[in-house]
Amino acid sequence: MIELCLTNLGKYNEGELIFTRLVLPATTEEICAAYDEIGVADGTMYEESFISDYETDINGLSISEYASLDDLNELAEELENFDEYELEAFGAMLEYGYATDEALKKVQDGDYMYYSGCCSMAEVAEQYADEIGLLSNIPDDLRYYFDFEAYGRDMEINGSFVETESGYIKIYK
């Protein structure tokens, strides 16, 4: 979810705050209506707007006050196609430092592994081992002897995974 406060720049510079809230993705009609509501239109005294505030539930997503509304709307449309796992991974990539377009492409291409809800690399190691079938031929009673803490520590040392606020992520280059 991305919600913006679209604000009339000319009125703001004159000391008046005229804004409207706009939830993205939005239709062309909704965007035009938002511009009409704040009195911004081509060929008038007030032709420019800016984003005075925003809210999003995507960790790591930062929106500049002069970001392109068209680009943001396209991003919101793309993000609508993501499931919860992909949205969390996208946010983790942003937290890690990827640019928005890079993170978007990585998620679309599936060039990552993401583990949310893990509190340690030992938990990541255990989930990873399960996913790749590392211990699939070992009886359950012997599985408890495998040292996931050491395996997780080695994964971290080797730079395989990085921790973000959202979880652990491995991004393939």
C-alpha positions in Angstrom: 0.0 0.0 0.0 1.2 3.5 -0.9 -0.7 6.5 0.1 0.5 10.0 -0.8 -0.3 13.5 0.2 -0.2 15.3 -3.1 0.3 19.1 -2.5 0.0 22.2 -4.5 3.6 23.6 -4.7 2.6 27.2 -5.6 0.1 27.5 -2.8 2.6 26.0 -0.4 5.2 28.6 -1.4 2.5 31.3 -0.7 2.0 29.9 2.8 -1.1 27.8 2.2 -1.3 24.1 2.5 -3.6 22.6 -0.1 -3.3 18.8 -0.4 -5.3 15.6 -1.1 -4.6 12.0 -0.3 -4.1 9.6 -3.1 -3.8 5.8 -2.8 -1.7 4.1 -5.4 -2.1 2.4 -7.7 -4.7 4.9 -9.1 -6.5 5.3 -12.3 -5.9 8.2 -14.7 -9.2 9.6 -13.6 -8.3 9.4 -9.9 -5.0 11.1 -10.5 -6.7 13.9 -12.6 -9.3 14.3 -9.8 -6.6 14.6 -7.2 -4.9 17.4 -9.3 -8.2 19.1 -9.7 -8.8 19.0 -6.0 -5.6 20.7 -5.2 -5.9 23.2 -8.0 -3.0 22.1 -10.1 -3.5 22.1 -13.9 -1.6 22.9 -17.0 -1.9 26.4 -18.3 -2.9 27.8 -14.9 -1.0 29.7 -12.2 -0.4 26.5 -10.3 1.1 23.8 -12.5 3.4 22.0 -10.0 2.8 19.6 -7.1 5.0 17.7 -4.6 4.5 14.9 -2.2 4.4 16.4 1.3 3.9 13.1 3.1 3.4 9.4 2.4 2.5 6.2 4.2 3.5 2.7 3.1 3.5 -0.7 4.7 6.6 -1.7 2.7 9.7 -1.7 4.8 12.6 0.3 3.3 10.5 2.1 0.7 11.4 5.8 0.7 9.6 8.3 -1.5 11.1 11.7 -2.3 8.9 14.7 -2.3 9.5 15.3 -6.0 9.2 11.6 -7.1 7.4 11.0 -10.4 3.8 10.2 -9.7 3.7 8.1 -12.9 6.7 6.1 -11.8 5.2 5.6 -8.3 1.9 4.5 -9.8 3.7 2.0 -12.0 5.6 0.7 -9.0 2.4 0.3 -7.0 0.8 -1.6 -10.0 3.8 -4.0 -10.1 3.7 -4.5 -6.3 0.0 -5.4 -6.5 1.0 -8.5 -8.4 3.4 -9.6 -5.6 2.3 -12.0 -2.8 3.1 -11.3 0.8 6.4 -13.2 0.7 7.6 -11.2 -2.4 6.5 -7.9 -0.8 8.5 -8.7 2.3 11.5 -9.7 0.2 11.3 -6.5 -1.8 11.3 -4.5 1.4 14.2 -6.4 2.8 16.2 -5.7 -0.4 15.4 -2.0 0.0 16.6 -2.1 3.6 19.8 -3.9 2.4 20.5 -1.0 0.1 19.2 -1.9 -3.3 17.6 0.8 -5.4 13.9 0.4 -5.9 14.2 -0.6 -9.6 16.9 -3.2 -8.8 15.0 -4.7 -5.9 11.9 -4.9 -8.1 13.8 -6.7 -10.9 15.4 -9.1 -8.4 12.0 -10.1 -7.0 10.4 -10.4 -10.4 13.3 -12.6 -11.6 13.3 -14.7 -8.4 17.0 -14.0 -7.8 16.9 -14.3 -4.0 16.0 -16.4 -1.0 14.2 -14.8 1.9 13.5 -16.0 5.4 11.1 -14.0 7.5 10.3 -14.9 11.1 13.8 -16.2 11.7 15.5 -14.8 14.8 18.9 -16.1 14.1 21.1 -17.6 11.4 20.7 -21.0 13.2 17.0 -20.8 12.3 17.8 -19.7 8.7 20.3 -22.6 8.5 17.7 -25.1 9.6 15.1 -23.8 7.1 17.7 -23.8 4.3 18.8 -27.3 5.1 15.2 -28.5 4.9 14.6 -26.7 1.6 17.6 -28.2 -0.1 17.1 -31.6 1.5 20.4 -31.6 3.3 19.2 -33.9 6.0 16.4 -35.7 4.1 18.1 -39.1 4.3 18.9 -38.8 8.0 16.5 -40.2 10.6 14.7 -37.7 12.7 16.3 -38.9 15.9 19.8 -38.2 14.4 18.8 -34.8 13.0 19.1 -33.2 16.4 22.8 -33.8 16.4 23.3 -31.5 13.4 24.8 -28.2 14.6 22.6 -25.5 12.9 24.2 -22.8 14.9 27.6 -23.6 13.5 26.1 -24.0 10.0 24.3 -20.7 10.3 27.5 -19.0 11.5 29.4 -20.3 8.5 26.7 -19.1 6.1 26.9 -15.7 7.7 30.7 -15.6 7.6 30.7 -16.6 3.9 28.3 -13.8 3.2 25.6 -16.0 2.0 22.8 -14.2 3.9 22.4 -10.8 5.4 20.1 -9.7 8.2 17.6 -6.9 7.7 14.8 -5.7 10.0 12.4 -7.8 8.0 14.3 -11.0 8.0 17.3 -12.7 6.4 18.0 -12.5 2.7 20.3 -14.1 0.2 20.5 -12.2 -3.1 22.1 -13.9 -6.1 24.3 -11.6 -8.2 
